[in-house]
Amino acid sequence: MSQLLPSPAPAERLLSLDAFRGFVIVAMIWVNYLAGMPGIPYWLEHTGPHADGITLPDIVFPAFLFIVGVAIPLSLHRAVGKVDAALAGRLLWRAGSLMVAGVVLANVYRYDAQAALLPRAWYTFLFYVAMILLWRQANGRGWPFYGGAALMLFLLAAFRGTLNEEFDSVYLQHTWWGILGMIGWGYLLCSALFLAVRGKPAALVAALIALLAVYFIAPAGLLPFVNVPQVLGSTAANVMAGTVAGTLFVQRAMPHATRIRWMVILAAALFAAGLLLRPWGGINKIQATASYSLVCAAIALALFLLFYVTIDVLRIRRWAVVLLPAGANALFAYIAPDLWEQLAAVLHLPRFWWPYLESGGAAGLLNAAAMTAAMVALTALATRTGLRLKF
């Protein structure tokens, strides 16, 4: 694992990664539907701000961060030693667009329709339309991209919001980066580190340790607009753990048994390190503690290992077909539930699809599962028609 990485990529696409990404996205949609629902088991609810432990929903976001990290070597290994302005621009665009989207979505709950030009539903729906036009996977940048850019600039300028303890401006304001923005920061930092150390696994492990050290020693106010300990420390470490694992998949000649052995070793090491660091902050999602990031990365790697063995080693694949559309079109799947909600609000449709939100219980769990299946089907339809998003 200490060899240099710029070897040819595997000829066949890593289907297990697409399937695992789809699995995590499906889980993310389902637990988002469950958020705040009464009458459900405690392990389906997020833990509180002072918890020392995790539940199922707490694992979903770190698992996605881990997947982002796995994809970095697969997409950037050919660029090792060949970094140029075009590549730097692509990395900045991908990360920056996620950061902007994250800030808007973190602000939209306080949208003030009385002070703004557009009703809330129209504003949010058009924001998703702009995202789709900007992130739509296509050859070249034609009028849809530039139309989306113009629409996005208009929406950013047109935002007006209420004031509260978190926000002291009626305009769009950064207080935290939101889910998408945190993904953007982790992707940008870990991509830069991967290229800087030329993809050397040992150096990436050292970078992982350094990011954990940042969480413990960097002051929160070190940089404006960025919570350095959490965003550039433990959260980025979660992505870096995936990056280390991803280096195993750019070496075509590595036997399955060797790759599996290294995955088991890495998962065990991450889990052990997470438990060792537990006395310093506990396993706490809200504080994004180092222990939380490491334990969740270990769980994500263990699950990914199951997908890899089943799909790419044993080649048992038919069962995963339902996950692949969400895995290959993850950004669309992520926005699909709220896109549908805002479109329905624009069209003034009654919420017949969500009758058990307030009653919850078993009926609510089934209702959430049905809506998750509907969003996966919508994603599959979008993918089939050629609407694929790639930031």
SERO-497662 format. One record per residue (C-alpha): residue in three letters; x negated, y, z negated. Coordinates in steps of 0.1 Angstrom, whole numbers, padded with zeros to 4 digits, always signed. Layout:
<kolgus>
ALAXYZ ...
</kolgus>
This chain:
<kolgus>
MET+0000+0000+0000 SER-0030+0023-0001 GLN-0035+0023+0037 LEU-0028+0052+0059 LEU+0007+0053+0073 PRO+0007+0067+0109 SER+0014+0033+0124 PRO+0043+0027+0149 ALA+0078+0028+0135 PRO+0098-0004+0136 ALA+0113-0010+0170 GLU+0146-0019+0154 ARG+0166+0007+0134 LEU+0167+0000+0097 LEU+0203-0009+0095 SER+0201-0016+0058 LEU+0194+0021+0052 ASP+0224+0032+0072 ALA+0246+0007+0054 PHE+0233+0017+0020 ARG+0237+0054+0028 GLY+0273+0046+0039 PHE+0279+0027+0007 VAL+0266+0056-0014 ILE+0287+0081+0006 VAL+0319+0060+0002 ALA+0312+0058-0036 MET+0307+0096-0036 ILE+0340+0102-0020 TRP+0358+0078-0043 VAL+0344+0091-0076 ASN+0351+0127-0063 TYR+0387+0117-0060 LEU+0387+0103-0095 ALA+0372+0135-0110 GLY+0395+0147-0138 MET+0421+0119-0133 PRO+0436+0106-0165 GLY+0440+0070-0175 ILE+0408+0056-0159 PRO+0380+0037-0176 TYR+0353+0057-0192 TRP+0326+0043-0169 LEU+0344+0060-0140 GLU+0341+0094-0156 HIS+0310+0116-0156 THR+0292+0117-0189 GLY+0292+0149-0209 PRO+0265+0176-0213 HIS+0250+0161-0244 ALA+0252+0124-0234 ASP+0222+0100-0235 GLY+0233+0075-0209 ILE+0250+0072-0175 THR+0282+0060-0159 LEU+0289+0050-0123 PRO+0296+0085-0110 ASP+0263+0098-0125 ILE+0243+0074-0103 VAL+0258+0085-0070 PHE+0240+0118-0064 PRO+0206+0105-0075 ALA+0211+0075-0052 PHE+0217+0099-0023 LEU+0186+0119-0032 PHE+0167+0086-0032 ILE+0180+0078+0003 VAL+0169+0113+0015 GLY+0134+0104+0003 VAL+0134+0070+0020 ALA+0142+0087+0053 ILE+0113+0112+0052 PRO+0085+0088+0061 LEU+0107+0072+0088 SER+0113+0105+0105 LEU+0080+0123+0098 HIS+0053+0096+0100 ARG+0046+0104+0137 ALA+0040+0140+0127 VAL+0012+0132+0102 GLY-0018+0153+0113 LYS+0002+0170+0140 VAL+0021+0197+0121 ASP+0030+0227+0142 ALA+0053+0257+0142 ALA+0081+0238+0158 LEU+0081+0211+0131 ALA+0079+0237+0103 GLY+0108+0255+0119 ARG+0129+0223+0120 LEU+0121+0215+0084 LEU+0130+0251+0073 TRP+0162+0250+0093 ARG+0174+0217+0079 ALA+0166+0228+0043 GLY+0178+0264+0047 SER+0211+0254+0062 LEU+0218+0230+0033 MET+0209+0257+0008 VAL+0233+0283+0024 ALA+0261+0257+0025 GLY+0254+0248-0011 VAL+0256+0284-0023 VAL+0289+0290-0004 LEU+0305+0259-0018 ALA+0293+0268-0053 ASN+0311+0302-0049 VAL+0343+0292-0031 TYR+0362+0283-0063 ARG+0362+0320-0072 TYR+0374+0332-0038 ASP+0397+0362-0042 ALA+0422+0360-0014 GLN+0437+0394-0024 ALA+0404+0412-0019 ALA+0392+0393+0011 LEU+0402+0393+0048 LEU+0413+0357+0049 PRO+0434+0334+0028 ARG+0414+0309+0008 ALA+0424+0279+0029 TRP+0416+0296+0062 TYR+0382+0308+0048 THR+0372+0274+0036 PHE+0385+0256+0067 LEU+0366+0280+0090 PHE+0335+0275+0069 TYR+0336+0238+0077 VAL+0342+0246+0113 ALA+0311+0267+0114 MET+0291+0239+0097 ILE+0303+0214+0123 LEU+0294+0237+0151 LEU+0259+0244+0137 TRP+0252+0208+0127 ARG+0268+0191+0157 GLN+0243+0167+0172 ALA+0239+0176+0208 ASN+0213+0180+0235 GLY+0202+0217+0233 ARG+0219+0246+0217 GLY+0248+0258+0238 TRP+0277+0281+0230 PRO+0291+0259+0202 PHE+0259+0264+0182 TYR+0258+0302+0187 GLY+0295+0305+0182 GLY+0291+0286+0149 ALA+0262+0309+0139 ALA+0284+0340+0146 LEU+0313+0325+0127 MET+0290+0316+0097 LEU+0275+0351+0096 PHE+0310+0366+0096 LEU+0322+0343+0068 LEU+0291+0351+0047 ALA+0297+0388+0050 ALA+0335+0385+0045 PHE+0334+0366+0012 ARG+0349+0383-0018 GLY+0352+0367-0052 THR+0364+0373-0087 LEU+0340+0380-0116 ASN+0334+0357-0145 GLU+0307+0347-0169 GLU+0287+0330-0141 PHE+0291+0356-0114 ASP+0288+0394-0117 SER+0292+0403-0081 VAL+0322+0401-0058 TYR+0299+0391-0029 LEU+0283+0357-0024 GLN+0259+0352-0052 HIS+0234+0326-0061 THR+0237+0311-0096 TRP+0228+0275-0086 TRP+0222+0258-0053 GLY+0251+0234-0054 ILE+0248+0197-0044 LEU+0238+0204-0008 GLY+0213+0231-0018 MET+0196+0208-0042 ILE+0193+0182-0015 GLY+0178+0209+0007 TRP+0151+0219-0018 GLY+0142+0182-0025 TYR+0140+0175+0012 LEU+0118+0205+0020 LEU+0094+0200-0009 CYS+0089+0163-0004 SER+0086+0166+0034 ALA+0059+0192+0029 LEU+0041+0170+0004 PHE+0043+0139+0026 LEU+0028+0158+0055 ALA+0002+0175+0032 VAL-0012+0142+0019 ARG-0009+0125+0054 GLY+0016+0100+0041 LYS-0009+0082+0019 PRO+0012+0061-0006 ALA-0013+0066-0035 ALA-0012+0103-0030 LEU+0026+0103-0029 VAL+0027+0084-0063 ALA+0004+0111-0077 ALA+0028+0137-0063 LEU+0057+0119-0080 ILE+0038+0121-0113 ALA+0030+0158-0107 LEU+0067+0166-0101 LEU+0076+0149-0133 ALA+0050+0170-0150 VAL+0065+0202-0135 TYR+0098+0193-0152 PHE+0081+0191-0186 ILE+0057+0221-0184 ALA+0071+0247-0160 PRO+0092+0275-0175 ALA+0127+0279-0162 GLY+0121+0315-0151 LEU+0089+0307-0132 LEU+0105+0315-0098 PRO+0135+0337-0090 PHE+0166+0318-0077 VAL+0151+0284-0084 ASN+0154+0264-0116 VAL+0118+0251-0113 PRO+0119+0223-0139 GLN+0151+0207-0125 VAL+0152+0216-0088 LEU+0115+0214-0080 GLY+0107+0190-0108 SER+0130+0161-0118 THR+0154+0164-0088 ALA+0125+0165-0063 ALA+0109+0136-0082 ASN+0140+0116-0074 VAL+0135+0123-0037 MET+0098+0116-0039 ALA+0105+0082-0055 GLY+0125+0074-0023 THR+0096+0087-0002 VAL+0072+0063-0018 ALA+0096+0035-0011 GLY+0101+0047+0024 THR+0064+0043+0032 LEU+0069+0005+0031 PHE+0091+0007+0062 VAL+0067+0025+0086 GLN+0043-0004+0086 ARG+0057-0028+0112 ALA+0033-0056+0105 MET+0041-0058+0068 PRO+0058-0092+0061 HIS+0093-0091+0045 ALA+0079-0109+0014 THR+0052-0083+0008 ARG+0077-0055+0013 ILE+0102-0071-0011 ARG+0075-0076-0037 TRP+0064-0039-0036 MET+0101-0028-0038 VAL+0105-0050-0069 ILE+0073-0036-0085 LEU+0083+0000-0077 ALA+0118-0004-0091 ALA+0105-0020-0123 ALA+0079+0008-0127 LEU+0105+0035-0122 PHE+0128+0019-0147 ALA+0101+0014-0173 ALA+0089+0050-0169 GLY+0124+0063-0173 LEU+0129+0044-0205 LEU+0095+0055-0218 LEU+0104+0092-0212 ARG+0139+0088-0227 PRO+0130+0103-0261 TRP+0123+0136-0243 GLY+0158+0147-0233 GLY+0175+0114-0230 ILE+0191+0100-0198 ASN+0211+0132-0192 LYS+0227+0141-0159 ILE+0236+0178-0167 GLN+0200+0186-0177 ALA+0186+0164-0148 THR+0161+0149-0172 ALA+0131+0131-0160 SER+0144+0099-0176 TYR+0177+0103-0158 SER+0160+0108-0124 LEU+0137+0078-0128 VAL+0163+0053-0141 CYS+0187+0063-0114 ALA+0160+0060-0087 ALA+0152+0025-0100 ILE+0189+0015-0098 ALA+0191+0030-0063 LEU+0160+0011-0052 ALA+0173-0022-0066 LEU+0206-0018-0048 PHE+0188-0008-0016 LEU+0167-0040-0020 LEU+0199-0061-0020 PHE+0210-0043+0012 TYR+0176-0048+0028 VAL+0174-0085+0020 THR+0210-0092+0031 ILE+0210-0071+0063 ASP+0175-0070+0076 VAL+0159-0101+0062 LEU+0188-0126+0062 ARG+0205-0107+0090 ILE+0240-0111+0075 ARG+0255-0079+0090 ARG+0291-0082+0099 TRP+0303-0072+0065 ALA+0285-0039+0067 VAL+0303-0026+0098 VAL+0327-0006+0077 LEU+0299+0013+0061 LEU+0278+0021+0091 PRO+0299+0051+0104 ALA+0297+0069+0071 GLY+0260+0060+0069 ALA+0252+0072+0104 ASN+0274+0103+0101 ALA+0269+0111+0064 LEU+0273+0149+0066 PHE+0307+0146+0083 ALA+0318+0120+0058 TYR+0307+0142+0029 ILE+0328+0172+0041 ALA+0357+0151+0055 PRO+0378+0151+0022 ASP+0378+0188+0017 LEU+0380+0195+0054 TRP+0412+0175+0054 GLU+0425+0193+0023 GLN+0419+0228+0038 LEU+0434+0218+0072 ALA+0465+0205+0054 ALA+0467+0238+0034 VAL+0464+0258+0066 LEU+0492+0238+0082 HIS+0512+0240+0050 LEU+0515+0202+0047 PRO+0529+0188+0014 ARG+0503+0167-0004 PHE+0522+0134+0002 TRP+0488+0116+0005 TRP+0480+0122-0032 PRO+0510+0114-0054 TYR+0491+0099-0083 LEU+0465+0126-0091 GLU+0481+0137-0123 SER+0495+0103-0135 GLY+0462+0085-0128 GLY+0458+0050-0141 ALA+0458+0019-0118 ALA+0480+0037-0093 GLY+0456+0066-0092 LEU+0426+0043-0087 LEU+0444+0027-0057 ASN+0455+0060-0044 ALA+0418+0072-0045 ALA+0407+0040-0028 ALA+0433+0045+0000 MET+0422+0081+0005 THR+0385+0070+0006 ALA+0394+0045+0033 ALA+0412+0072+0052 MET+0382+0095+0051 VAL+0359+0066+0062 ALA+0383+0060+0091 LEU+0383+0097+0100 THR+0345+0096+0100 ALA+0345+0065+0122 LEU+0369+0083+0146 ALA+0347+0114+0147 THR+0316+0093+0154 ARG+0333+0074+0181 THR+0344+0106+0199 GLY+0308+0119+0197 LEU+0312+0143+0168 ARG+0281+0135+0147 LEU+0265+0160+0124 LYS+0227+0163+0119 PHE+0213+0191+0100 
</kolgus>
